[in-house]
């Protein structure tokens, strides 16, 4: 006989109460305006849930990516390419507030300073957790790393699927948008080609 055990856990979330209440009020009105009954059982707590969800999905506004990079900035005599690839991206298109989902590939060539590898992924996440367009997201990641670490070069490539194209509009479910931005050493053909080769190759 199988015994199912229920794990007890406490979910901890911190949200500004006033902001949450105001958002919930407006989401309740939205439900009413689209023809739903926000007081029915299934939707009774939906405005509050969405109010908390949108704050989580846009938490990047409250965080400073340059501060994150600087918190793990170390002096190191290393001047070869550092790549963090396949960083998951979950963001909201600012035109329709519909998700776009994909991966970022980020590289830099240090000049005296390196940063913790997790901080690169964190920078991507901070900018992704804002209302975005993919083009701006690509540039912001590059600029934050370039301005903070002052490396010899930075490269960023993002590949993403936009649900605003899949669910509405042209409704093309399999289209992928690729954006890139390069600065410094990565503006040289040979260096850029090496980066593009490495992010497309499975080494493990």
N, C-alpha and C positions, 0 to 999 in steps of 0.2 A: 504494500500500500504506500503510495507516494504521499509524503507530507509536505505541504506547502508552508514555507516560513515567510512571514511578512517582516521585512526589515523596517525598523523604526528609524526615522531620520528627521532632522529638523532643517527645513529649507530656509536659508537666511537671505533676505533681499533688503536692500536699503533704497528707498525712494523718497523724494521730497513730498511730504504729505499734501501740501497746498497744490503743487503742480499736478500730482496724481488725481486729486479731487476735481480740479478744473478740466483736465483731459478727459476724465471719466464722464463728466457732465456733457462735454461736447460729443464724445463718442455715442452717448445715449441718444442725443439729438440726431446724429447721423443715422443710427439704426431706425429711428422713427421716420426720417426723411426718405429712406429707401423703401419704406413700406412695411417694415417689421414692427413687431410689438416688443419693445425692449424690456417689458415687465414680465414676459412669459418665462417659464422656468429655465429653459435652455439658454436664454440670453440675459438673465437677471444679473449675472456677475461678469458678463462679457465686457461692458465698458471699463470696469476696473482692471480686468486682465489685459485689455488692449492698451490701457493707459500705462501700465507697468511695462508691457512689451515694447512700446514705442520708445520709452525712456532707455531701456536696455539696448535697443537697436541703434540708438543715436547717442550713446554714452561717450563717443569719441569727442564730442564738443567740449567735454569737461576735462579732457586729458591733453597734456603737452608732449608730443612725440620727441621733441628735441631734449626735453628734460629726461625722458625715458632712456634715450641713447646716452646722454651724459652720465646717467646713474651707473652705467657699467662701461665706462670709457677707460681704456688701459693703454699705457705706452708699450709699444711692441715693435721690434725691428723686423717687420714682415711686409713685403711688398709684392705679394702675389695675389691672384684673384681669390676672393672669398664669396661663395655663392650659397644662398639659401633659396631653394626652389620648392615649387609645389606648395606654397603657403596658401591655405584656403581663404577665400574671400566670400563674405556674405554682406552685401550692401543694399541700400535702397536708392533706386533711381530718383533723382530730385524732380523729374518731370511728372511722374505718375505715382511715386512712392510705392513702386512695385519692386521686388527684389531683383538684383542681378548677382549671379553666383559664378565663381570661377577660381582661378589660381594665379598667384603672383610669383614671379621669379626675380630675385634681387641679387645684385652682385656689387661689390666695391673692391677697389685696390687700395689698401691702407697706405698712408704716408705718416708714419710715427704712431698713429693711434688705431686701435681696433675697438670693437664693442662686443658685448655678449650676444651670441647668435640668437637667443630668444628675443632680444630687443629689436632685431630686424623684423621678426614676425609681429612683434607688438606694435611697431610703427605702422605696419600694413593694416593691422586691426583697428588702430585708433582712427586712421583716416577713412577706413571702410565703414566704421560705425558713425557715419554722418550721411546726410543726404548728399548724393554724389552723382557725378558723371564719370565714366571710366577714364576719359582723357585727363581730367583734373586729378583724379586719384593717382594716376601714374606719375604725373609731374610732382605732386606733393610728396610722395614717398621718396623720389629722387632728390628733391630739394632739401628735405629734412636730413637725410644722410649726408649729403654734400655740405650743407651749411654747418653741421655739428661736428663731423669727423674730419673735414677738410682732406678727403682722400685724393688719390691720384685720378680716380674716376669712379663713376657710379652708373649702373645699368639696371633698368626696370622693364620687365615685360609682363603684361597682364592679359590673360585669356579668360573671357567670361561669356556666359549665356544670360541674356536679358529677358526676363519674363514679360516685360512690356511688349516685346516683339513676338513672344510665343503665345501669350494669352489673349492679346488684343492687337489692334492695328493690323500688320501684315500677317500675323499668326504663322511665323516661320519657326517651328519648334527646334530645328537642329542647327540654326545659325550660331556661329561663335565670333565674337568681336575680339580682335587682338590690338593692343596698343603698346607702344614702347617709347622709352626716353633714355637717352645716353648723354653723358657729359664726361669731359676730360679724356682719359686714355681710351675709353670705349668709343670715342668718335673715330678712332683709327680702325680701318677695315679688319686688320688681322686680329686685334683684341676683341672687337665686336663679334667676329666670326667664331672665335674660340668660345665666347660666352654662349652664343646661340647654339653651338654644337653641344656644349656641356648640358644645357638645360633640356635638350631634346634626346639625350642619351641616358639610358638606364645603366647605372654603375653598380647597382646592388640587386 
